[in-house]
Amino acid sequence: MAFAITISCLLFIITEVFQRANIIAEKIIHGEIVYDIAIIREQILLTPGALSEGTMNALSIVIGMVWLISMLDSYYLARRQEATCSNQENPLSLI
């Protein structure tokens, strides 16, 4: 489930970045903007995309929350498995 949510959010973000990059690349090719890193950086911030800035931020927050919850769940499961294994006799100690 977490994997699907993360992939979905990343798909939206990557699509947005790709659309903005294409718009800026076409402006450079047609000579509308100069090939200068400062101007290109400014255009990245000014170029409108399909998603709003708030939506992009929300997608990033969702990814961060899913990862945080997944890390905490993994830690919880590992601790629970460790407790279960420590209650059983270790078969390697007999060797």
C-alpha positions as CSV (number, residue, x, y, z in Angstrom):
1,M,0.0,0.0,0.0
2,A,2.8,2.4,1.0
3,F,4.6,1.6,-2.2
4,A,1.6,2.4,-4.4
5,I,1.0,5.7,-2.6
6,T,4.7,6.7,-3.0
7,I,4.8,5.7,-6.7
8,S,1.5,7.5,-7.4
9,C,2.8,10.7,-5.8
10,L,6.2,10.5,-7.5
11,L,4.4,9.9,-10.9
12,F,2.6,13.2,-10.5
13,I,5.7,15.1,-9.4
14,I,7.9,13.7,-12.2
15,T,5.2,14.4,-14.8
16,E,5.0,18.0,-13.5
17,V,8.8,18.4,-13.6
18,F,8.9,16.9,-17.1
19,Q,6.2,19.3,-18.4
20,R,8.0,22.4,-16.9
21,A,11.3,21.2,-18.3
22,N,9.8,20.8,-21.8
23,I,8.3,24.3,-21.7
24,I,11.7,25.8,-20.6
25,A,13.6,23.8,-23.2
26,E,11.4,24.9,-26.0
27,K,11.8,28.6,-24.9
28,I,15.6,28.1,-25.0
29,I,15.4,26.5,-28.5
30,H,13.2,29.2,-29.9
31,G,15.5,31.9,-28.4
32,E,12.9,33.3,-26.0
33,I,15.2,33.0,-23.1
34,V,19.0,33.1,-22.9
35,Y,21.0,30.0,-22.0
36,D,22.0,31.3,-18.6
37,I,21.7,29.3,-15.4
38,A,20.3,32.3,-13.4
39,I,17.6,32.9,-16.0
40,I,16.7,29.2,-16.3
41,R,16.4,29.0,-12.5
42,E,14.1,32.0,-12.5
43,Q,12.0,30.4,-15.3
44,I,11.7,27.1,-13.3
45,L,10.1,29.1,-10.5
46,L,7.9,31.2,-12.9
47,T,6.8,28.6,-15.4
48,P,3.2,27.5,-14.6
49,G,2.5,23.8,-14.6
50,A,-0.5,21.5,-14.4
51,L,-0.3,21.3,-10.6
52,S,-0.2,24.2,-8.2
53,E,2.6,24.8,-5.8
54,G,0.3,23.8,-2.9
55,T,-0.5,20.5,-4.6
56,M,3.2,19.8,-5.2
57,N,3.9,20.6,-1.5
58,A,1.0,18.3,-0.4
59,L,2.4,15.4,-2.6
60,S,5.8,15.9,-1.0
61,I,4.4,15.9,2.5
62,V,2.4,12.7,1.7
63,I,5.5,11.0,0.5
64,G,7.4,12.0,3.6
65,M,4.6,10.9,5.9
66,V,4.3,7.5,4.2
67,W,8.0,7.0,4.5
68,L,8.0,8.0,8.1
69,I,5.1,5.7,9.0
70,S,6.8,2.9,7.0
71,M,10.1,3.3,8.9
72,L,8.3,3.3,12.3
73,D,6.2,0.2,11.3
74,S,9.4,-1.6,10.2
75,Y,11.1,-0.8,13.5
76,Y,8.0,-2.0,15.4
77,L,7.9,-5.2,13.4
78,A,11.6,-5.8,13.9
79,R,11.3,-5.3,17.6
80,R,8.3,-7.7,17.8
81,Q,10.2,-10.3,15.8
82,E,13.3,-9.9,17.9
83,A,11.2,-10.4,21.1
84,T,9.7,-13.5,19.6
85,C,13.0,-14.9,18.6
86,S,14.7,-14.2,21.9
87,N,11.9,-16.1,23.7
88,Q,12.8,-19.3,21.7
89,E,15.9,-21.3,22.2
90,N,18.7,-20.4,19.8
91,P,19.4,-23.5,17.7
92,L,22.9,-22.2,16.9
93,S,23.9,-22.3,20.6
94,L,23.8,-26.1,20.5
95,I,26.7,-26.3,18.0
